Amino acid sequence: MVYRLRQAAYYMLILLLCLSGPAVLAAWKWFVEPNWGTADAVVALKAVERGARLAETDVKLMKIRKETRVDGAVTRLSEALGKETTRSIRAGEQLTPEMINTKHLVPGKDEWNMPLPADWIFGKPPGSLLRGDRISLLLIDKEDAGKAEGRADVSPDKLERTNIPLEAEAKLQNMTVSYAKGTNNQEIAPSEDRKKPSGAVSSIEVIATDEQKEIIRRYGMKGYRFLIVYR
C-alpha cells in the first residue's frame, strides 16, 4: 500500500514537472517579461493644446523602460483626466504635474483674485497673454503716462519713469494671471505657440497677496498706470 502511494506520488510529481514548464514560460511571457525593467507613466496619445481638459482620448497609462521615464512623471490616469493643461503637449510626451497642475490658478491663503481696471493698465496688455502666465507690473507715474497718452512715438522703454517707488514695484513681480478676457467678453483661448489667440486681451485678473493688493489699489488710486510685462 505504501509502495503504491509512493509510486503514485512519484508519477504525480513527474506530471507536475512536465506541466510546470509551459506554465512558467507563459507566466514569464505574459506577466514577468512585460513588467521587467518597466515603469508606469501617463503619455499623451496626440498633441494637446494649452488650456485643454484632458480626456481618455488624449492620454493613456503605458509601461515604458524605467530609464526613459522622466523625473516626476504622472503615474496614474486619475491624476491627469479632467485636468487642464498649462502648456502645449506633444504626442508621445510623458506628463508631469507641472503640465497639468492648475492649483497655481486658485488663490491660496491670504491671496485674492484681483481684476486690474482697464484704465489702470498702461497701453494694451500683451496680445499673447494667457491664463496661467506669470507677469510683473511696472509702475508708470501719471506724468509719464500723460506724455505718452495717444502718442504712437512714445514707447514704454523710452519713458523715464521718474518718481517710481522701486521698493513697491519690486513686490509686484512674478504674479499669476488667473483670467485673461478678450474684447468679446470671453476668455482668451490658446493656440499652437501662441501665434493665433482667440482674441485681443482687454482685461485681466491676477492672484495677489494682501500686500500686492494694497499696493495696486494705492497707486492705481493715485493715477499711476501699470505696464504688464512677462517672459
Buried (B, 14 or more C-beta within 10 A) or exposed (E): EEEEEEEEEEEEEEEEEEEEEEEEEEEEEEEEEEEEEBBBBBBBEEBBBBBBEBEEEBBEBBEBEEEEBEEEBBBEBEBBBEBBBBBBBEEEBBBBBEBBBBEBBEBEEEBBBBEBEEEBBBBEBBEBBBBBBEBBBBBBBBBBBEBBEEEEEBEBEEBEBEEBBEEBBEBBEEBBBBBBBBEEEEBBBBBEEBEEBEBEBBBBBBBBBEEBBEBBEEBBEEEBBBBBEBE
